[in-house]
Amino acid sequence: MSIAANGQEADDITRNLAHTSEQIAQLAQEYQRDAGSVRLLAVSKTKPVSALVAAYEAGQRAFGENYVQEAVEKRQALAHLADIEWHFIGPIQSNKSRLIAENMDWVHSVDREKIARRLSEQRPDDLPPLNVCIQVNISGEDSKAGVTLEQLDDMVTLIVSLPNLRLRGLMAIPAPQDSHESQCAVYQPLAQAFAALASNDHHVDTLSIGMSGDLPAAIASGSTMVRVGTAIFGARDYSLKQ
């Protein structure tokens, strides 16, 4: 893997990161959110290591990956950058849970008891508990992963009982909507569930919602972490998918 970004690549990513961060800050102010209350997760799936290095040198520290083997290879290539925070945001296959438990700092897509238990059991003893978000299916789509809001309490109870997991919050990927108002309406029940959860558990501080297409609605709805990829790194090359 190439480590260093070329000059144009680095300049583009630096500029894109600055623009995205400014957009997030402006939206936070518009919706009367505290400055800095919305973190940017740079979604780096299918992008080369050189792109991550360019983003790192521009100040980005949290990176989101969807494909397990790709994430592990990138982490190994950038092991000398100890303060990178690795987030797994994709679907979790049972046979890949050990790699996730051993290599990731966060997992946003926990939605099954079996996966939660495996992640806890497979987390190495010399690492801190794995930060996890429960994925919630807020649009009721059969094709989407996630627990329903009705199943959320049971999943919360399970995760807080597992010794090597730390529940940090909720994540969702809603179905596309045709207006800001409808986007906010879809997010409202999730935001209410998150607020109730956070009021009962001081570790719960993360509402992982919002991508390029719905940043205003997500931030208006209380997102604390938005997941942005193309606007930072450019179009993805899915030939690199693993």
Backbone torsions as a table, in degrees:
resi	resn	phi	psi	omega
1	MET	NA	134.4	175.1
2	SER	-74.7	134.0	-176.9
3	ILE	-93.9	-47.0	-173.5
4	ALA	-82.2	138.0	174.3
5	ALA	-83.2	147.6	173.1
6	ASN	-74.8	167.1	-173.0
7	GLY	-59.4	-43.6	-178.5
8	GLN	-67.5	-42.2	178.7
9	GLU	-60.5	-46.6	-178.9
10	ALA	-63.2	-42.0	179.9
11	ASP	-63.8	-43.1	-179.2
12	ASP	-63.3	-46.0	-178.1
13	ILE	-67.0	-40.7	177.6
14	THR	-60.2	-45.0	179.0
15	ARG	-65.2	-43.8	-179.4
16	ASN	-64.9	-39.8	177.7
17	LEU	-62.8	-44.0	179.7
18	ALA	-62.4	-42.3	179.8
19	HIS	-64.7	-44.7	-179.4
20	THR	-64.5	-43.0	178.9
21	SER	-63.3	-39.2	177.7
22	GLU	-65.1	-41.0	178.5
23	GLN	-61.5	-43.6	179.5
24	ILE	-63.0	-44.3	-179.9
25	ALA	-62.9	-40.8	178.9
26	GLN	-65.2	-40.5	178.7
27	LEU	-67.7	-39.4	177.3
28	ALA	-59.8	-43.4	178.6
29	GLN	-65.3	-42.2	-179.3
30	GLU	-60.1	-37.9	-177.6
31	TYR	-100.0	21.1	172.4
32	GLN	58.0	42.5	174.5
33	ARG	-97.7	153.8	177.2
34	ASP	-66.1	143.2	176.9
35	ALA	-60.3	132.9	179.3
36	GLY	80.9	6.1	-177.9
37	SER	-81.8	-8.0	-179.8
38	VAL	-117.5	114.1	179.7
39	ARG	-87.1	149.5	176.7
40	LEU	-101.4	121.5	172.2
41	LEU	-102.2	114.6	-178.9
42	ALA	-81.8	112.7	-176.7
43	VAL	-82.8	108.1	-169.7
44	SER	-107.5	14.2	-179.3
45	LYS	-58.7	139.6	-179.7
46	THR	67.6	-0.5	179.7
47	LYS	-90.8	148.4	-178.1
48	PRO	-70.8	160.9	179.1
49	VAL	-57.1	-35.0	-179.4
50	SER	-59.7	-33.5	178.5
51	ALA	-68.6	-38.5	177.1
52	LEU	-66.0	-38.7	178.4
53	VAL	-62.7	-42.4	178.8
54	ALA	-61.6	-42.7	178.7
55	ALA	-66.3	-40.4	178.2
56	TYR	-60.4	-45.5	-179.1
57	GLU	-66.8	-20.6	175.9
58	ALA	-88.8	1.7	174.6
59	GLY	109.3	-4.8	-179.4
60	GLN	-77.7	138.4	-179.1
61	ARG	-122.8	-25.8	-176.9
62	ALA	-102.1	125.1	-176.9
63	PHE	-126.4	139.3	-179.0
64	GLY	-110.9	131.4	-178.7
65	GLU	-125.6	144.8	-179.0
66	ASN	-104.0	-23.1	-172.8
67	TYR	-115.0	124.6	-167.2
68	VAL	-61.8	-52.2	-175.4
69	GLN	-63.4	-40.3	177.5
70	GLU	-61.2	-42.7	-179.8
71	ALA	-62.7	-43.4	-178.9
72	VAL	-64.4	-42.5	180.0
73	GLU	-63.9	-40.3	178.4
74	LYS	-66.3	-42.8	179.1
75	ARG	-60.0	-42.7	179.5
76	GLN	-64.7	-41.0	-179.2
77	ALA	-66.1	-27.9	-176.4
78	LEU	-111.9	25.4	-177.5
79	ALA	-60.2	-24.1	179.8
80	HIS	-74.2	-12.6	177.2
81	LEU	-99.3	81.2	-166.9
82	ALA	-67.8	-19.3	-175.6
83	ASP	-94.4	9.2	171.8
84	ILE	-68.7	139.7	177.6
85	GLU	-108.2	118.0	-174.5
86	TRP	-98.7	123.0	-178.6
87	HIS	-115.9	126.5	173.1
88	PHE	-96.1	124.9	-172.7
89	ILE	-123.3	5.0	-176.2
90	GLY	-99.6	178.3	175.7
91	PRO	-61.0	146.3	-175.9
92	ILE	-110.7	118.2	172.9
93	GLN	-89.9	141.9	-176.7
94	SER	-55.6	-38.5	-176.2
95	ASN	-76.7	-3.1	177.3
96	LYS	-110.7	1.0	-173.7
97	SER	-65.4	-34.0	-179.3
98	ARG	-64.5	-42.7	178.1
99	LEU	-60.8	-39.2	178.1
100	ILE	-65.7	-47.2	-178.4
101	ALA	-61.2	-34.3	-176.1
102	GLU	-84.6	-20.4	-170.0
103	ASN	-121.7	-19.2	-175.9
104	MET	-96.6	154.2	173.4
105	ASP	-94.9	-31.7	-179.7
106	TRP	-133.8	150.3	168.7
107	VAL	-132.6	123.9	-176.2
108	HIS	-96.3	-7.4	-164.3
109	SER	-120.4	36.6	178.1
110	VAL	-80.3	121.3	-175.9
111	ASP	-142.3	7.2	-179.2
112	ARG	-141.3	144.8	179.4
113	GLU	-57.7	-44.5	-177.7
114	LYS	-57.7	-43.9	-178.7
115	ILE	-67.5	-43.9	179.6
116	ALA	-58.7	-45.6	-179.1
117	ARG	-65.1	-41.6	179.7
118	ARG	-64.2	-42.9	180.0
119	LEU	-61.1	-41.0	178.9
120	SER	-67.6	-45.8	-178.7
121	GLU	-65.1	-32.0	-173.5
122	GLN	-95.9	-3.4	177.5
123	ARG	-70.4	123.2	-178.6
124	PRO	-60.1	144.5	-176.5
125	ASP	-65.9	-24.2	-178.0
126	ASP	-86.8	3.2	177.0
127	LEU	-108.0	152.5	176.1
128	PRO	-67.7	164.4	177.5
129	PRO	-53.2	145.6	180.0
130	LEU	-76.0	125.4	177.0
131	ASN	-73.8	126.8	-177.7
132	VAL	-130.8	147.9	168.7
133	CYS	-116.0	142.8	175.2
134	ILE	-85.4	127.3	176.2
135	GLN	-82.1	128.0	-178.1
136	VAL	-113.8	132.3	176.3
137	ASN	-88.7	95.1	-173.3
138	ILE	-91.2	-8.2	-179.7
139	SER	-102.9	-3.6	179.6
140	GLY	67.6	27.0	-178.9
141	GLU	-85.6	128.2	178.6
142	ASP	-62.6	-28.7	-177.1
143	SER	-81.1	-10.3	-176.6
144	LYS	-98.5	140.6	174.2
145	ALA	-73.9	167.8	175.4
146	GLY	123.3	149.9	173.8
147	VAL	-79.0	158.6	172.0
148	THR	-80.9	164.7	176.7
149	LEU	-62.1	-30.1	178.7
150	GLU	-69.9	-26.8	179.7
151	GLN	-90.4	-5.2	-170.2
152	LEU	-63.1	-44.1	-176.6
153	ASP	-58.8	-41.0	-179.9
154	ASP	-65.1	-39.6	179.3
155	MET	-68.8	-38.7	176.1
156	VAL	-59.7	-48.0	-179.3
157	THR	-58.2	-42.4	178.8
158	LEU	-63.2	-51.2	-172.8
159	ILE	-64.4	-41.1	-179.0
160	VAL	-69.1	-15.1	178.1
161	SER	-87.0	-12.1	-175.5
162	LEU	-89.5	127.2	-168.3
163	PRO	-68.7	-26.2	-174.4
164	ASN	-107.2	16.8	173.7
165	LEU	-120.2	147.4	172.7
166	ARG	-125.6	115.6	179.3
167	LEU	-71.2	122.5	-179.7
168	ARG	-109.8	-21.4	179.9
169	GLY	163.2	-151.5	-174.4
170	LEU	-126.1	151.6	176.1
171	MET	-134.6	147.9	175.8
172	ALA	-150.8	152.5	172.8
173	ILE	-127.5	93.0	-175.0
174	PRO	-74.5	161.9	172.6
175	ALA	-65.2	148.7	178.1
176	PRO	-57.7	141.3	177.6
177	GLN	-121.2	161.1	-173.4
178	ASP	-99.4	6.3	178.3
179	SER	-157.1	159.9	175.9
180	HIS	-59.1	-41.8	-177.9
181	GLU	-62.9	-42.7	-179.9
182	SER	-70.9	-33.3	174.8
183	GLN	-62.3	-45.3	178.8
184	CYS	-63.9	-38.3	-179.4
185	ALA	-63.7	-39.3	178.2
186	VAL	-66.3	-38.2	-178.2
187	TYR	-75.1	-22.9	-170.8
188	GLN	-56.3	-48.9	179.4
189	PRO	-61.5	-36.4	178.1
190	LEU	-66.4	-43.1	179.1
191	ALA	-61.3	-38.2	178.0
192	GLN	-66.9	-41.7	178.5
193	ALA	-64.3	-40.3	178.6
194	PHE	-63.8	-44.5	-179.7
195	ALA	-60.2	-42.1	179.0
196	ALA	-64.8	-41.6	-179.9
197	LEU	-65.8	-44.5	-178.0
198	ALA	-65.2	-31.2	-178.9
199	SER	-70.6	-18.9	-178.1
200	ASN	-104.8	-8.3	-175.8
201	ASP	-146.3	114.0	-174.0
202	HIS	-70.5	-16.0	176.2
203	HIS	-76.1	-22.6	-176.4
204	VAL	-78.9	110.9	-175.3
205	ASP	-142.9	8.6	-170.7
206	THR	-126.9	120.9	170.4
207	LEU	-114.7	101.5	-172.7
208	SER	-92.3	86.1	177.4
209	ILE	-139.8	153.0	176.8
210	GLY	107.1	123.8	173.5
211	MET	-131.5	-171.0	-173.3
212	SER	-55.5	-36.7	-173.8
213	GLY	-79.8	-13.0	-176.9
214	ASP	-141.1	30.3	-179.3
215	LEU	-55.2	-47.8	-178.7
216	PRO	-58.8	-45.3	-179.1
217	ALA	-65.7	-40.2	-179.1
218	ALA	-64.8	-45.1	-179.0
219	ILE	-69.3	-37.0	174.6
220	ALA	-62.3	-29.4	-176.5
221	SER	-90.8	3.3	174.3
222	GLY	102.2	13.3	178.2
223	SER	-54.2	138.5	173.3
224	THR	-110.4	-7.5	178.3
225	MET	-150.1	119.3	179.0
226	VAL	-107.2	146.8	-174.1
227	ARG	-111.8	109.1	-174.4
228	VAL	-126.4	128.6	-179.1
229	GLY	-120.7	-68.9	-173.1
230	THR	-58.7	-38.7	-178.9
231	ALA	-64.2	-19.7	178.2
232	ILE	-97.5	-49.7	-169.8
233	PHE	-102.3	-9.1	-175.2
234	GLY	90.6	-178.2	-176.4
235	ALA	-60.6	145.2	-178.1
236	ARG	-84.6	148.6	174.5
237	ASP	-105.0	98.5	-175.5
238	TYR	-76.0	-2.3	172.5
239	SER	-67.5	-15.9	179.7
240	LEU	-88.7	-3.7	-177.8
241	LYS	-58.2	140.7	-179.1
242	GLN	-125.3	NA	NA
